[in-house]
Each structure stands twice: as structure tokens, then as C-alpha cells.
């Protein structure tokens, strides 16, 4: 039991200071400063003794002090502005972060990760991190079709790499550090009445139209970044979607629906646009081949599936933008007695253990997500080392056909 008054006497552990090191090492505070900063003015024996004492005390340099001295912070930032409830079940970001961390840890660089509510909060966090010199650079994920972050980061002078594809420049981010007008981006195609959002009443005849999307700036590797201010590491979502359509069309499917992720994300727009392009190329009816948007969660994936299966002519194949929604969709089909793949084929955009243990095993796009994270981290380190701005394309995923896709039923 705790002795009376003991808890009151306890105090939180105090961070060791240069004064503490000097007292224990028996030297002056200036000698400690010289030794820890590799500056001349102390002997090798004194330098070694000071560093040994600092290690014993668990001393770490203060990030603000390092910033004032012009030293690097030794950390990179990653901010995610997504609904927090979708992160615990989606494997993509865990794998991406594992690849990023593998590269950074080899250089003894920390990863500062934070989840925020929206884009405005994310932009405010970049300003604070850079003002406090908390990070040396940032990895920008989930590029938007109308994105204020590239302009902001360039105006701040904060080194950054966009991960996942070109971010279309948008209006200046709010706040005192906001830059001037954004550079013009590619024109967005008009709204397609054949493609509803997740909240609309009908899967095939929506009452409203989905937001316009932006076509990808390029589908080939480029020596210059699509946004002239930041380097980009990207994956070719258009070709990946084409591979899925090749597979399903080859099996005989003509009613194909894509249950997409968050509207406004650049990769969501590219996948929707690719589906349209591939459908038009094959002469398919856009009322039967279209996309609906969700928040990536299993709940919205399941609800979108229910609405689609309630339609007068339900799809014979559904493509889900992540593994969690695909498994949720397969569960909805099972509870309704709809056999997979006998009456409904299912494809998951990202492969995972979930796809491989579900019965039947789900056809899925297989890609090296940790490798993509490593590529992004390596590019950010190259930028910090003075490398040129450029676009780097990741490995194109391949489609692994499993038991969840087959020829559609007649009719």
C-alpha cells in the first residue's frame, strides 16, 4: 500500500537539462553544449564523458532549440484527414506507414503521425509544425481534385511529396500564410447522371447527379511533376481499373457497378473516370456501368450493396474500393441468399488477408503497398537532400482472379 502522503510527494518526471548533465559530469554548461553539438573547445575525454552522462540521463535535444540552431528536427510528418472510424478496419494505411517507417528508421528519422477532422485543420497543422520546426518534411496523402495543400506547402517552404497521384491545385488555404491564386488545373468533365452517390434513393436511376470529377493529368511516367511545386509518387489507377474491366467483361458481365471511396479524392476521380472510359470503349450502357461513392466503411459499403441489389436490374458484378467493403458486400449477398459468384461476382481493389480467408476467396488487385510507402519516403529524403522535383510511378498492381468472379447468370 502507498504510505500516507507518498502520492502527494510524487512529482512527474522532469526532463533532464544541460545543467543536470554539467552537474553530474563535473564540467561547465558551456562545455556540455560544445560536447553535445560536436563543437571544438573540449577534449575528447570530456566529450565522451558528457555524452555518456547525457545517455544515462535520457537527455534529448529540444526540437525548438535545434530549429533555432539550424539543425534538422529528425522527423517527417504525415497527416490524415479522414473519418477516424474508417482507419481501424482498413489495412492500406497500416501497410503504407510500415513501408514509410522502414525507410525512415534506417536513417534514424521519426514519423510524426496525426489524424485530423478536415482539410482546414490539416493545413493549420502544417503551419504549426513548420513554425515550430517539428518536422523536416511531410508526406501528403489523399490528394484532392481541388487541393489547397500544394500551394500552401510551397508558400511555407515546407518540403513535401504528394503520395497517391497528382493533386489538382485548388483555392488558397485559409489563414495568414495562404499563398496567391492557384495554378490552373485540368478541366473537369460534366456531371454524369448515370452515377449516383451513396446517399441517393436509386442505384440505377438516381434523383441527383454526383459531383464532377477530374480526369487524371497523365497515365504515363513523367520527368516533371503534374503540380510544378511538389514531387509526386503515384499509382496508375486508370490502368488498374482497366484490368478489372478486362477481367469482368471477358467473363461476360455487362452490368458492373463500382462502389468507390470518398468523393473529392483524386484517386476516386481517376477510378470513376477510368470506369466511364472503359465502359464507353466497349459500348456499355452507363446506366448499367457506373460508380457510387461512400466513406470506405463496411457500413456504407454494405448499405450501397443493399440498394444495388434492390434495383430492378441489379448488377452482376460489383467492384469495391477496399477489402473491407468487399467483405461487407459479400456478407450482404450471403444474408440474401445470392450466391457468389453464381449470381454476383465481387472484386476488391486492395488485396488483404480478409480477401484470402473469406469464402469464397475474393478476386482482388494485388500491389506492394509497403513498397509504395518505401518509395514515397525515399522520394521525400531525396527532396531533402537537394534532389529535383519529379514524378515517380509505383508498380502497377496485378489482378488475382479467385473464386468470387465467374460468368454471370443468363439474362
Secondary structure as UniProt FT lines:
FT   TURN            4..5
FT   HELIX           6..9
FT   HELIX           18..25
FT   HELIX           29..36
FT   TURN            37..38
FT   HELIX           44..57
FT   HELIX           63..68
FT   TURN            69..70
FT   STRAND          75..81
FT   HELIX           84..86
FT   TURN            87..89
FT   HELIX           91..106
FT   TURN            107..108
FT   STRAND          110..116
FT   HELIX           119..131
FT   TURN            132..133
FT   STRAND          137..140
FT   HELIX           149..156
FT   STRAND          160..163
FT   TURN            176..177
FT   TURN            193..194
FT   TURN            198..199
FT   TURN            228..229
FT   STRAND          231..234
FT   HELIX           237..251
FT   STRAND          256..260
FT   TURN            263..264
FT   HELIX           266..281
FT   TURN            282..283
FT   TURN            286..288
FT   STRAND          289..293
FT   HELIX           298..309
FT   TURN            312..313
FT   STRAND          317..320
FT   HELIX           323..335
FT   TURN            336..337
FT   TURN            340..343
FT   STRAND          345..348
FT   HELIX           353..357
FT   STRAND          363..366
FT   HELIX           369..384
FT   TURN            385..386
FT   STRAND          391..393
FT   STRAND          398..400
FT   TURN            403..404
//
